[in-house]
Amino acid sequence: MASILIIKLSALGDVVQADGAIRDIREHHPDDYITVMTTAPYRRFMEKCPWVDDVFIDPRASRFNVAELLRLRRRLRKLGVEKVYDLQQVGRTRFYYRWVFPKVEWCGDVPGCTVYLQRNEATTCAPEHFASHLGLAGVTVRHTLQTDVSWMAAPVDHILADAGLAPGYIVLFPGASAAHQIKRWPYFQELAGRLQEHGKQVVTIPGPDEIDLCRSIPGTTLAPEGGFYDFFVLAGIVRHAAYGIGNDTGPTHIAANMGCPGLALYSGHASPETTGIQHTSFAWLESEKLEDLSVDTVLEHVLARTSVPGREKI
């Protein structure tokens, strides 16, 4: 049994999108021991992921912290890794190749590694790059472009019952990283009111920085007393939705990669096709400035594609 290491450090949407590639690697190594190296925020995601055996947390130590880096190298070498699939492919992981694993079979974007392929981020989304790269490594690609993270969904019947919700609602994802305000469409409040006028149930599921935002939006905000639900409860709520609408953010990509029909809203911050949304169940609308994307345009698109009750198939 060989020891295989997969590296995927962050961020939420990227970790979700990598699930199909990780599944293909598992099918290529059915009897080997697969460890995923990630960061602390994604420990639970990877621990629950059915395609891996173990999780290794990267402390992301500074390169000036020699003592911590030496400790990290000792810990990694104790794994006895025989092959590495670098699904992060950033400066940090290239450093790990040169400093920790220079003699190990490596699938990444470091010149001189065993299976080398560099991604053109301006034209190629991560799943397409992974599909090409895994193909070069001899891995049969079946799931990389068709990620399905339905395994994430926790049971939520009690949450929906307590909120008086029936399956078939529309879930909104109005947030985005605080560092990327340009990704936030500013009209979710008006959209929710208009959807309710058309008889739609509207649901929001706030993250830690979105509770006030979601509570300002008409409809039902689902959050436990004094806190917020985790990714697995969010996925469970999405599983019962008829449709999802969101910004280019992690929860939107969870919904899109669960097969939930929906609509993603993009600013000029990124080309939608470079985020991989075209390989999911979501459609998208884009505008250089999101404030120029009108409620009428979004509402027309959604109403043409939703039916209540039940989940629309597209």
N, C-alpha and C positions, 0 to 999 in steps of 0.2 A: 504494500500500500504506500503510494507516494504522498508526500506532503506538498500541497498546492496552496499558494498564497494569491489572493485577489486583493488589489488595493482600490478602495473607493472611499474617499475621505469626506466629501460633502458635494453639493448642498442638497436640501431636501428633494427638489425636483430632479436633480441629477442622479441622486441615489435611487429614486423611484424608477427613472428611465433605465438605469443600469440593471434592473432586476432580470430582464429578459436575457441579457448577455451572461449574467451570473448563472441563470438556469441552463443556458447552452453549455457553459463550462462544466457545470455539474453533470450534464448528460454525456459530455466527452470524458469525464473522469468519474464514472459511476462508483468505483470501488476505492477511490482515493480520499484522503482526508483534506477537506477544503477549509481554510481559515480566511476570513475577510478582515483586512486591516481598514479600520474606519476611525472616525473621531467620536468623542463622547456623546454629542447630541443624537447620533444615529446608532448607538449601541443597541437599543431595544429593537429597532427596525431590523438590524442584522441578526440579532439573537432569535427573532421570530421567523426570519426568512427560511423557508423550507429547503433551500438549495445549499445551505452551508452547514458546517459542523462546529465551527468555533469562531469567536470574534476576538480580535486583537485591537486594542485602542492605541492609536498614535497620540502621544502627548503633545505633539507639535512643538517640541522644544526648539528654542533658538539655536542657530548654528554656532552661536558664541557660547552656549552652555555645554561645554565639552563633557563634563561629568554626566549630564543627562543623556547626551548623544551616545556616549560609550555604554551606558546602561541599556539604552534602547537597542544598540547593535548586539549586545550580548543576548538580550531577550529574543530578538528576531532570529539570531543564528541558532538558538536552542530549538527553534521550530524544525530545523532540519529541512528547510524548504528546498525542493528540487525544481520548481517552476513557479514563475511569477507572472500574473496577468495584471498589468498596470492599467486600470480603467479610469485613473485620475489624470495622469500624464501632465504634470505640472513640474515646476522647478524642484519642489520638495521631493517628489517621487524619483525624479532623475538623479537627485543627490543620493537617495537611498540606494539606487542601482549602483552608483559608482563607489559608495562608501561601505555598503552592507553586503550587496549581492553581486559583485563584479564577475563571479564565475558561475552564477546560476542562470539557467535558461530563462530569458526575460522577453516578454511580449509587451512592447512599449514604443516610445518615441525617442529613445536615446540612441544616437548614432553608434553603431557597433553592437547593439543588442541582438539577441537571437532572431526575433521576428520584429522588424522595424517598420513602422508606418506613422507618418506625421499627419495630423488632422489639419485641414484648412477650415478654421472656424468660421470664416466668412461665407463659406458655401456648403459646408457639410455639418449636419447635426450629429450629436454624439452617437445615437443608435446606428446611424449609417456608417459612421467611422468604426464603431465596434464590430459591425457585421463584416466589413471589409477586412479588418485586422484579424478577427477570429478565423475568418476564412483562410487567410494566409497562414495561420497557425495550425491549419488542419482541423479546426473545430466545425462541425456541422451546425449551420445557423438556422434554427427553426423559430426561436422565440425573441431574438434580439430586436427585431423590428415589430414585434407584436407582443410587447410586454403586457402581462396581466397580473396586477397585484391584488386581485380579489381576496387572496389569502390574508390580507391585512384586516379585513372587516371583522370587527368585534360585534357580538350580539348587542343590539340596541332596542329591542322591542319595548323594554320597560321605560326607556328614555322617551321614545315616541309616544307611548301610551300616557305617560305623565304629562306630556306637552299637548295632548289631544290631537296628535298628528296622524294622518293616514298616509300610507305609501302613495307616491305620485306627486310629491311637492317639487318645487324648484328651489335648489340650493344656490346661494350666492357666495362668492369668495371675493369680497371687496378690498382685502388687504394686499400688502406686498411688503417686501423688506423696507425697513425705515431708510435704508441707504439708497433706495430706488423709488422715490416718490413719483418719478416720471412714469412708472408702471401702473399707477393707481388711476383708474377711470373715476371721475368725480361725481357721477350721476346715479350711483346705485340706489340712493334714497328715493329719487324720483322714479326710477325703474321699478322698484319694489311696489310702490304705490300704484303704478299703472298696471302691473301684473295682478295685483289684488283686485283691481277694478274689472279685470277679465276673469275673475274667479279662480285665480291660482293661489295655492298655498305657498308662502315664501319663507325660507329658512336660512339663517346664517349660523355659522359655527366659529366663533372668534378664537384667535390665537391669543397669546399673552399680551400683545400690543394692540389688539383690535377690539377689545370688549366695548369701549365707549363708541367706537365707530359702528359696530354691529347693532348696538342697542339704539342707535339713531335711525336705523333702517326699519321701515314697516315690516311686520311679519313676526316670526318666532325666532328668538335668539336662544340657541341651545348651549348652555354652559352650566357646570355644576356650581353650587354655592361657593362664592369666593375664589373661583378658579376657572379653568378651561379644560376641555377634553383633549386627550392625546390623539395622535395620528390614527390609531386603530379604531377608536370610537368615531372619529371623523369619517373614516372609510366605511364603517358600519352604517352611518347615517346616509352617506352617499349611495350605498347599495340600494336603498329604498327610494331614491330620488327618480323623478321622471326626466330631470334635466338639470344641468349645472351651468352657471355663468360666472366667469372670474377673470381676474387679471393674470398676467404671466407670473405665477407664483406657485409655490410648492403644492398647496392644497388643490389648485386647479389641475396640476399634473397628476396628482393622485387620482382624482375623479376621471380624468381623461384616459388614464392607464388602467382603469377598472372596467371600461366599457360603457360608462355612463354617457349618454348623449349630452352634448353641451356646446358652449361657445366661449372661446378665449378672446380677450381683448388686448391688442398689442399697440404699443406706441412705436415710434421710430428707434427706440432703444435697442431693439433686436429684430432681425427678420424672423417671422414666425417659423419658416422652414428650417432655420438653424437651431431651433429649440426642439425639433422632433414632433411638434404637435400634429403634423400631417400623417403620422403613423399611429394615431389614436382615434378614439371615437368623437373627438371634438372638432368642430369647425372653428373658424376664426374670422375676426374683423380687425383691420388695422388702420391707424391714422398716425401721421407723424407726431401730432399732438393729440393726446387722448381727449382733451376738452373739446376738440373739434368733431369727435364721434358722438352723434346725437342720440338721445334716448329713443327718438322715433325710429332711427335706423336699427338699433339693437332690438327694440320691442318688436318691430316688424319681422325681423329674422327669427326671434324666439317664438312668436305666436304662429308662424308658418310651420314650425317644427315640433310643437308640443301638443300633447293631448292629455287630459286628466279625466279619470284616473288611469294609472298604468304607465309603464315606461315606453317611450317612443323608441322604435328601432330605426336606425339610419345606417 
